Amino acid sequence: MNVDFKERLWFRIPIDSTAVEKEKLKEALKSGQITTSVELLEWLLQETDEVATGFYDLKNTGADVEMTPEQNNGESTIEFYDDNGKLIYQNGKTG
């Protein structure tokens, strides 16, 4: 699975689909519990021992600034894909 975030730029965070329940992650994204890449990584730390290596230092880069669809001309700033590349959730329209 992959979750893409557009903050100042797009971040793709690969997630082991056997370590995380797809519906639980989708609900956390839809509810607004997760709105940035750092929030996703913190959520993953709480839910599982599996964390995308090399990404946790995003917290120190200042890159984790939430961008809303309104700030992106109505286009999505969060996109969640399954292992086959099928879009599961987006928070705006596609470009």
C-alpha positions as CSV (number, residue, x, y, z in Angstrom):
1,M,0.0,0.0,0.0
2,N,1.1,3.6,-0.4
3,V,-0.2,6.9,1.0
4,D,0.8,10.1,-0.9
5,F,0.7,13.5,0.8
6,K,1.2,16.8,-1.0
7,E,2.6,19.2,1.6
8,R,5.2,21.4,0.2
9,L,5.9,18.6,-2.3
10,W,4.5,15.0,-2.6
11,F,5.7,12.4,-0.2
12,R,5.0,8.7,-0.9
13,I,5.1,6.5,2.2
14,P,5.2,2.8,1.4
15,I,3.4,0.6,4.0
16,D,3.5,-3.1,4.4
17,S,-0.1,-4.1,3.7
18,T,0.2,-7.2,6.0
19,A,1.1,-4.9,9.0
20,V,-1.8,-2.4,8.8
21,E,-5.6,-2.8,8.3
22,K,-6.5,-1.0,5.1
23,E,-9.9,0.1,6.5
24,K,-8.5,1.4,9.8
25,L,-6.0,3.5,7.9
26,K,-8.6,4.8,5.5
27,E,-10.8,5.8,8.4
28,A,-7.9,7.7,10.1
29,L,-7.3,9.6,6.9
30,K,-11.0,10.3,6.3
31,S,-11.6,11.5,9.8
32,G,-8.7,14.0,9.7
33,Q,-6.7,12.1,12.4
34,I,-3.9,11.9,9.8
35,T,-3.3,15.0,7.7
36,T,0.5,15.0,7.3
37,S,3.2,12.5,6.6
38,V,4.6,12.9,10.1
39,E,1.2,12.2,11.6
40,L,1.0,9.0,9.5
41,L,4.4,7.9,10.7
42,E,3.4,8.6,14.3
43,W,0.1,6.7,13.8
44,L,2.1,3.8,12.3
45,L,4.3,3.7,15.4
46,Q,1.2,3.3,17.6
47,E,-0.4,0.7,15.4
48,T,2.5,-1.5,14.4
49,D,6.2,-2.1,14.7
50,E,6.4,-1.6,10.9
51,V,7.5,1.9,10.0
52,A,8.7,3.0,6.6
53,T,12.5,3.3,7.2
54,G,14.2,6.6,6.4
55,F,11.0,8.7,6.6
56,Y,10.7,9.4,10.3
57,D,13.3,12.2,10.0
58,L,10.7,14.2,8.0
59,K,9.7,15.6,11.4
60,N,12.9,17.5,11.5
61,T,12.8,18.9,7.9
62,G,9.8,21.2,8.4
63,A,8.2,19.4,5.4
64,D,5.2,18.2,7.4
65,V,3.0,21.3,6.8
66,E,-0.5,20.3,6.0
67,M,-1.8,21.4,2.7
68,T,-5.6,21.4,2.1
69,P,-7.4,20.7,-1.2
70,E,-8.6,24.3,-1.0
71,Q,-5.0,25.5,-1.0
72,N,-4.4,23.2,-4.0
73,N,-7.2,24.4,-6.3
74,G,-9.6,21.7,-5.0
75,E,-7.2,18.9,-6.0
76,S,-6.3,16.1,-3.6
77,T,-3.5,16.5,-1.1
78,I,-3.9,13.0,0.3
79,E,-4.2,9.9,-1.8
80,F,-4.2,6.3,-0.5
81,Y,-3.5,3.4,-2.9
82,D,-3.6,-0.4,-2.5
83,D,-0.8,-2.7,-3.6
84,N,-2.2,-2.8,-7.1
85,G,-2.2,0.9,-7.5
86,K,-6.0,1.2,-7.0
87,L,-7.1,4.5,-5.4
88,I,-8.8,3.7,-2.1
89,Y,-9.2,7.3,-0.7
90,Q,-8.6,10.9,-1.8
91,N,-9.5,14.1,0.0
92,G,-10.2,16.2,-3.1
93,K,-10.5,15.8,-6.9
94,T,-7.8,14.3,-9.1
95,G,-5.9,16.5,-11.4
